[in-house]
Amino acid sequence: MNRRLLIPLAIGAVLVLLWFVALWGPQSSALSGARKRANDATQQGATLRDQLARLQQARRDQPIKQSQLETLRVAIPDDPNLAQFILDANDAASRAGIDFLSISPTPPSAQGQATTPTTAAGGAPAATAIPIRTSLSISGGYFQVLDFVNRLNRLPRLVVVDSLNIGGGADPTRLQVSMQARIFTTSARPVAGAAGGGGGAPASTTTTTSPGATTTTTRAGGA
């Protein structure tokens, strides 16, 4: 090949190489960077859309969660509220046709609190359910007793029956039932009628002697 032709070809090749290095290389790098930024933006957009969908779902679920929270607050109130429980139990006994009902709750105490700490969402300390032990004595027919237990189980306040002993009396159609149960609260506040402001002595005892009869309440110690 003629050397005169090789020189222009070599110069052309050098110019093409210089053009690629000087112009096309940076443009290619910029194009790659732009593609990466576009991919990152697409992924970020998908993440934001997912977060928005979760927030919208949480907003739609808020009324349900508020209702569930209120139901839980009624089931385990932040106050012992023994008077309301006694009224609810008396109403259940009256509706079930129970002949006799005696309720002897033991007010909560600080010693009765659970020792295992619990945490709510976000790491904040959660309320601890403090048990209030309650003794119930009832007298009535089999179906009346069964109806009363079912009504007790359906009370808005949570009632856990730990034991139930059934005995007979002079009347074979009447059952004598003693129950040990627990209700709960999230605060060991002093209860009126409790010795030492909730130190574990029995609170007031309520006795109902028949549907529609007068209910009498006496403080601990018979005062």
VOGU-3710 file (C-alpha; in Angstrom, 3 decimals, decimal comma):
1> mnrrllipla> 0,000/0,000/0,000  1,175/3,495/-0,772  2,667/5,210/2,232  1,000/8,429/1,163  -2,365/6,779/1,800  -1,325/5,347/5,173  -0,565/8,750/6,644  -4,048/10,213/6,049  -5,648/7,008/7,294  -3,572/7,095/10,476
11> igavlvllwf> -4,437/10,732/11,011  -8,134/9,924/10,498  -7,968/7,065/12,981  -6,300/9,319/15,534  -8,953/11,975/15,023  -11,741/9,403/15,480  -10,064/8,154/18,644  -9,676/11,696/19,962  -13,319/12,418/19,155  -14,436/9,331/21,013
21> valwgpqssa> -12,291/10,132/24,057  -13,092/13,835/24,111  -16,764/13,807/23,181  -18,408/10,420/23,189  -16,808/9,161/26,449  -18,201/11,939/28,701  -21,547/11,825/26,938  -21,745/8,078/27,499  -20,874/8,531/31,172  -23,482/11,282/31,526
31> lsgarkrand> -26,052/9,076/29,817  -25,313/6,220/32,234  -25,626/8,605/35,180  -28,943/9,911/33,853  -30,263/6,371/33,467  -29,209/5,545/37,030  -30,910/8,676/38,357  -34,041/7,795/36,401  -34,066/4,282/37,889  -33,536/5,695/41,375
41> atqqgatlrd> -36,383/8,152/40,857  -38,649/5,345/39,643  -37,853/3,238/42,706  -38,345/6,212/45,021  -41,677/6,958/43,378  -42,784/3,341/43,905  -41,710/3,535/47,569  -43,627/6,781/48,075  -46,720/5,327/46,407  -46,506/2,299/48,706
51> qlarlqqarr> -46,178/4,550/51,766  -49,120/6,652/50,608  -51,244/3,527/50,124  -50,387/2,356/53,666  -51,238/5,777/55,114  -54,552/5,826/53,257  -55,351/2,315/54,513  -54,441/3,324/58,076  -56,760/6,317/57,776  -59,597/4,081/56,582
61> dqpikqsqle> -58,936/1,639/59,458  -58,764/4,383/62,102  -62,494/4,290/63,045  -62,316/0,511/63,496  -59,207/0,759/65,654  -60,763/3,570/67,686  -63,797/1,348/68,297  -61,582/-1,589/69,286  -59,600/0,652/71,632  -62,790/1,886/73,277
71> tlrvaipddp> -64,044/-1,692/73,668  -60,747/-2,635/75,322  -60,919/0,425/77,586  -64,378/-0,629/78,778  -63,282/-4,261/79,217  -60,231/-3,222/81,272  -60,919/0,303/82,585  -58,300/2,621/84,048  -60,293/2,800/87,300  -61,387/-0,175/89,495
81> nlaqfildan> -65,008/1,057/89,280  -66,304/-1,754/91,517  -69,664/-0,048/91,977  -70,452/-0,291/88,260  -69,416/-3,937/88,133  -71,666/-4,742/91,100  -74,578/-2,953/89,422  -73,981/-4,853/86,162  -73,735/-8,202/87,980  -76,910/-7,455/89,957
91> daasragidf> -78,725/-6,583/86,733  -77,537/-9,845/85,137  -78,742/-11,807/88,180  -82,130/-10,066/88,109  -82,623/-10,745/84,410  -81,566/-14,384/84,819  -83,991/-14,911/87,710  -81,349/-15,668/90,347  -82,797/-15,949/93,888  -79,669/-14,857/95,750
101> lsisptppsa> -76,472/-13,108/94,794  -73,560/-12,060/96,987  -70,536/-10,244/95,549  -67,335/-9,718/97,559  -64,604/-8,004/95,498  -61,073/-7,524/96,796  -59,736/-4,104/95,786  -56,496/-4,029/93,788  -53,192/-3,251/95,411  -49,785/-2,217/94,107
111> qgqattptta> -48,450/-5,647/95,138  -50,947/-7,269/92,787  -49,488/-5,677/89,699  -47,750/-7,865/87,143  -43,964/-7,754/87,360  -43,366/-8,362/83,649  -43,058/-5,010/81,861  -44,884/-4,593/78,589  -44,428/-2,051/75,833  -46,860/-0,565/73,399
121> aggapaatai> -46,200/0,430/69,803  -43,253/2,786/69,542  -41,549/1,421/72,649  -43,711/3,344/75,136  -44,667/1,490/78,333  -48,047/-0,215/77,986  -50,668/-0,322/80,710  -50,548/-3,403/82,924  -53,767/-5,279/83,670  -54,163/-5,519/87,455
131> pirtslsisg> -56,521/-8,302/88,633  -59,337/-7,675/91,101  -60,317/-10,976/92,678  -64,039/-11,342/93,244  -66,087/-13,968/95,101  -69,668/-14,539/94,006  -72,272/-16,707/95,707  -75,507/-17,387/93,863  -78,599/-19,492/94,375  -81,143/-20,471/91,751
141> gyfqvldfvn> -82,379/-23,106/89,369  -80,063/-24,835/86,911  -81,160/-22,804/83,886  -81,174/-19,572/85,885  -77,602/-20,189/87,037  -76,527/-21,063/83,489  -78,211/-17,915/82,166  -76,472/-15,799/84,809  -73,032/-17,219/83,953  -73,656/-16,543/80,252
151> rlnrlprlvv> -74,768/-12,984/81,011  -71,701/-12,475/83,191  -69,548/-13,618/80,277  -71,256/-11,107/77,973  -70,707/-8,088/80,215  -68,783/-5,240/78,553  -66,197/-5,585/81,311  -63,871/-8,568/81,067  -64,697/-11,253/83,664  -62,521/-14,358/84,005
161> vdslniggga> -64,082/-17,201/86,014  -61,300/-19,156/87,733  -63,440/-21,697/89,603  -67,079/-22,648/89,992  -68,341/-24,968/92,741  -71,898/-26,292/92,691  -73,677/-27,689/95,735  -77,214/-28,579/96,708  -79,438/-27,340/99,533  -82,682/-28,247/101,199
171> dptrlqvsmq> -84,503/-27,623/97,936  -83,223/-30,071/95,297  -84,398/-27,763/92,512  -82,086/-24,987/93,709  -78,330/-24,883/93,237  -75,892/-23,202/95,592  -72,979/-21,937/93,514  -69,775/-20,250/94,631  -67,534/-18,637/92,024  -64,058/-17,194/92,105
181> arifttsarp> -63,542/-14,684/89,325  -61,292/-11,842/88,263  -61,985/-8,477/86,725  -59,194/-6,123/85,703  -58,113/-2,515/85,829  -55,022/-0,602/84,760  -54,787/1,488/87,933  -54,489/0,375/91,574  -56,321/3,435/92,852  -57,766/3,359/96,386
191> vagaaggggg> -61,313/2,052/96,537  -63,907/3,466/98,910  -64,542/1,017/101,727  -61,140/-0,672/101,475  -58,858/-0,742/104,478  -55,730/1,336/103,963  -56,903/2,633/100,596  -56,657/-0,619/98,640  -54,206/-2,600/100,703  -55,840/-5,926/99,942
201> apasttttts> -58,701/-6,037/102,459  -62,135/-6,983/101,145  -64,111/-4,109/99,738  -67,839/-3,650/100,186  -69,995/-6,763/99,891  -73,287/-6,581/98,034  -76,098/-9,048/98,628  -79,295/-9,349/96,616  -81,922/-11,717/97,993  -84,334/-12,042/95,070
211> pgatttttra> -85,221/-10,351/91,801  -86,536/-6,899/92,625  -85,514/-7,090/96,285  -83,571/-4,343/98,057  -79,800/-4,471/97,627  -77,767/-3,728/100,723  -74,111/-2,799/100,807  -71,849/-2,860/103,844  -68,226/-1,845/104,121  -65,430/-4,194/105,063
221> gga> -65,554/-5,155/108,726  -69,283/-4,654/108,906  -69,063/-0,899/109,525
//
